[in-house]
Amino acid sequence: MGNADSILPPEKIAELEKRTHFKSKEIEKVLSYYAQYDRSPNGQDGIPMEDLSDIAELCGCPFFERLAYAYLERPAMNLKAEPFLQIFSFLSSRASVEEKSKALFDCLDCSHDCSLGFDELFRFYKCILNPAVDDDYIIDLVVRILERPEIKQEHRVSFEEFQKLISTEEIKEKMTVDLQLAI
C-alpha cells in the first residue's frame, strides 16, 4: 500500500487546496484513503481501473467509472493521486451542480469536440436509466433527442443543451459522493 505522506509534496497540496473543495487536512485524508488502494510503495503507480470498484462509497455513483476513465494514466490504466482527488472534489457535496454537470459532460465527450453525439448520449442514458430498460428504448430516446428542432448542431448536443437533459436533483443525487473525512 502507498505511503500517503510521500504522494504529493506540500506545495502541490497547497495548490490543490485552491483548485478543489478540500482544505489541506482533508486533502491529506483523501490521499491517505487513496494510499489504501494504490499498491505501490510510494503511491506513484496509481490505482488500477479494476480496483476502483472496491471503493465502497462509489457503489451508488453510476458515473464514477466514466469519470475515472477520463482521468486514467495510459497505457497502465491507473488512476493517480491528483486525479483521484479532483474526481472526489467534483463528486463532493460542496461542488455546485454546474461543476458536477460540466465534469460529467467532459467525461462523456469522448471526441473532445465540446458536444455529445449518439454513442456518448447512449452511454449516458445507459448509466442513469434502470438496467431493466432495454437498449432499443434508449436508442429511440437518443434519436428523438438528437432530432429535436432546438438542437443547434445537427446530431450533437452542446453542454447547454445537455444541462436540459438531466435535472438538477438527478445531478445532485447521482454525482454526489462524500468521503468520511472527519479530522
HELIX and SHEET records of a PDB file:
HELIX    1   1 ALA A    4  SER A    6  5                                   3    
HELIX    2   2 PRO A   10  ARG A   19  1                                  10    
HELIX    3   3 SER A   24  ALA A   35  1                                  12    
HELIX    4   4 MET A   49  ASP A   54  5                                   6    
HELIX    5   5 ALA A   56  LEU A   58  5                                   3    
HELIX    6   6 PHE A   64  TYR A   71  1                                   8    
HELIX    7   7 ALA A   81  LEU A   91  1                                  11    
HELIX    8   8 VAL A   97  LEU A  108  1                                  12    
HELIX    9   9 PHE A  118  ILE A  128  1                                  11    
HELIX   10  10 ASP A  135  LEU A  146  1                                  12    
HELIX   11  11 PHE A  159  GLN A  163  1                                   5    
HELIX   12  12 THR A  168  LYS A  174  1                                   7    
SHEET    1   A 2 ILE A  47  PRO A  48  0                                        
SHEET    2   A 2 ASN A  78  LEU A  79 -1                                        
END                                                                             
